[in-house]
Amino acid sequence: MTELNSSSKRARPEFRNINALSDLPTYRLPPAGWVSILHRISGAIMFILMPLIIWMFDTSVSSEISFAKFTSVFSLGVGFIPGWFMKLVALALIWAYLHHFIAGVRHLWMDINHAVSKEFGRSSAIVTLSLGSLLTLALGLKLFGVY
């Protein structure tokens, strides 16, 4: 009986520790892994820039004068920081919000529908990365005055 069990078992893969210097540059992270890492990064960006987000909201809705001050920051800059840099920071916030929102909807969809498979994870990750990038590009072009 033990002979039958030992012959019917498949060979298990061997796992080894990775060497950060030699293995990581050649490691290909799957799209779902990128979405997971970027979801954490986007959340951290929004958390760290929360004072800026609150300031932007407060100055944009307080009065017409504060709104003019708000818009001048993005055209002229503030202090030693040029306006184009403030637009890049705003674009980073736009990306962070869009990616975090889309990835969150992806996770909720997977939780609600129990759609946990390798194929769905890969395809939904590609949709998340593409949609977040395309929407950020469109809003970035609007932010920088292309259209």
C-alpha positions as CSV (number, residue, x, y, z in Angstrom):
1,M,0.0,0.0,0.0
2,T,2.8,2.4,0.8
3,E,4.3,1.7,-2.6
4,L,1.1,2.7,-4.3
5,N,0.9,6.0,-2.3
6,S,4.5,6.9,-3.0
7,S,4.2,6.4,-6.7
8,S,0.9,8.3,-7.0
9,K,2.3,11.4,-5.3
10,R,3.5,14.2,-7.5
11,A,6.8,15.7,-7.0
12,R,6.5,18.8,-4.9
13,P,8.3,21.9,-6.1
14,E,11.3,23.0,-4.2
15,F,11.3,26.6,-2.8
16,R,14.4,28.4,-1.9
17,N,15.2,31.8,-0.4
18,I,15.7,34.5,-2.9
19,N,18.8,36.7,-3.1
20,A,17.7,40.3,-3.3
21,L,20.6,41.4,-5.4
22,S,20.5,38.7,-8.1
23,D,16.9,37.5,-8.1
24,L,14.8,40.6,-7.7
25,P,15.9,42.4,-10.8
26,T,14.8,39.4,-12.9
27,Y,11.6,38.6,-11.0
28,R,8.4,39.3,-13.0
29,L,5.6,40.4,-10.7
30,P,2.1,39.5,-12.0
31,P,-0.4,42.3,-12.7
32,A,-2.3,41.4,-9.6
33,G,0.8,42.0,-7.6
34,W,1.4,45.4,-9.2
35,V,-2.2,46.4,-8.4
36,S,-1.8,45.2,-4.8
37,I,1.5,47.2,-4.3
38,L,0.1,50.3,-6.0
39,H,-3.1,50.1,-3.9
40,R,-0.9,50.4,-0.8
41,I,1.2,53.2,-2.3
42,S,-1.9,55.2,-3.4
43,G,-3.4,54.9,0.0
44,A,-0.1,56.1,1.6
45,I,0.1,59.1,-0.9
46,M,-3.5,60.1,0.0
47,F,-2.8,59.8,3.7
48,I,0.5,61.7,3.6
49,L,-1.0,64.5,1.4
50,M,-4.2,64.8,3.5
51,P,-3.2,68.3,4.8
52,L,-2.8,69.5,1.2
53,I,-6.2,67.9,0.3
54,I,-7.9,69.7,3.2
55,W,-6.2,73.0,2.3
56,M,-7.2,72.6,-1.4
57,F,-10.8,71.9,-0.5
58,D,-11.0,74.7,2.1
59,T,-9.5,77.4,-0.1
60,S,-11.5,76.3,-3.2
61,V,-14.9,76.7,-1.5
62,S,-14.5,79.4,1.1
63,S,-14.9,82.5,-1.0
64,E,-14.2,83.9,-4.4
65,I,-11.0,85.5,-3.2
66,S,-9.7,82.2,-1.7
67,F,-10.7,80.5,-4.9
68,A,-8.5,83.0,-6.9
69,K,-5.7,82.3,-4.4
70,F,-6.2,78.6,-5.0
71,T,-6.1,78.8,-8.8
72,S,-3.0,81.1,-8.6
73,V,-1.1,78.4,-6.8
74,F,-1.4,76.2,-9.8
75,S,-0.6,78.8,-12.3
76,L,2.1,81.0,-10.5
77,G,3.2,78.7,-7.7
78,V,3.6,79.4,-4.0
79,G,6.8,80.5,-2.3
80,F,9.7,78.8,-4.1
81,I,7.5,76.0,-5.5
82,P,6.6,76.6,-9.1
83,G,3.0,76.1,-10.4
84,W,3.9,73.2,-12.7
85,F,5.2,71.3,-9.6
86,M,2.0,71.9,-7.8
87,K,0.1,70.5,-10.8
88,L,2.3,67.4,-10.7
89,V,1.4,67.0,-7.0
90,A,-2.2,67.4,-7.9
91,L,-1.8,64.8,-10.7
92,A,-0.2,62.4,-8.2
93,L,-3.3,62.8,-6.0
94,I,-5.6,62.3,-9.0
95,W,-3.8,59.1,-9.8
96,A,-3.8,57.9,-6.2
97,Y,-7.5,58.5,-5.8
98,L,-8.4,56.9,-9.2
99,H,-6.2,53.8,-8.7
100,H,-7.3,53.3,-5.1
101,F,-10.9,53.6,-6.0
102,I,-10.7,51.3,-9.0
103,A,-8.6,48.7,-7.1
104,G,-11.1,48.9,-4.2
105,V,-14.0,48.3,-6.5
106,R,-12.1,45.3,-8.0
107,H,-11.6,43.9,-4.5
108,L,-15.2,44.4,-3.6
109,W,-16.3,42.7,-6.8
110,M,-14.1,39.8,-6.1
111,D,-15.4,39.5,-2.5
112,I,-19.1,39.8,-3.5
113,N,-19.0,37.4,-6.4
114,H,-16.4,35.0,-5.0
115,A,-14.5,35.6,-8.2
116,V,-11.2,34.4,-6.9
117,S,-9.4,32.7,-9.7
118,K,-6.0,33.2,-11.4
119,E,-7.6,34.2,-14.7
120,F,-10.0,36.7,-13.2
121,G,-7.3,38.2,-11.0
122,R,-5.0,38.7,-14.0
123,S,-7.7,40.2,-16.3
124,S,-9.2,42.5,-13.6
125,A,-5.7,43.7,-12.6
126,I,-4.9,44.6,-16.2
127,V,-8.3,46.4,-16.4
128,T,-7.5,48.2,-13.2
129,L,-4.1,49.3,-14.3
130,S,-5.3,50.4,-17.7
131,L,-8.4,52.2,-16.6
132,G,-6.5,54.1,-13.8
133,S,-3.7,55.1,-16.2
134,L,-6.1,56.2,-19.0
135,L,-8.3,58.3,-16.6
136,T,-5.2,59.9,-15.0
137,L,-3.8,60.7,-18.5
138,A,-7.1,62.3,-19.5
139,L,-7.4,64.4,-16.3
140,G,-3.7,65.2,-16.5
141,L,-4.1,66.6,-20.0
142,K,-7.0,68.7,-18.7
143,L,-5.0,69.9,-15.7
144,F,-2.1,71.0,-17.8
145,G,-4.4,72.8,-20.3
146,V,-4.0,70.6,-23.4
147,Y,-7.8,70.7,-24.0
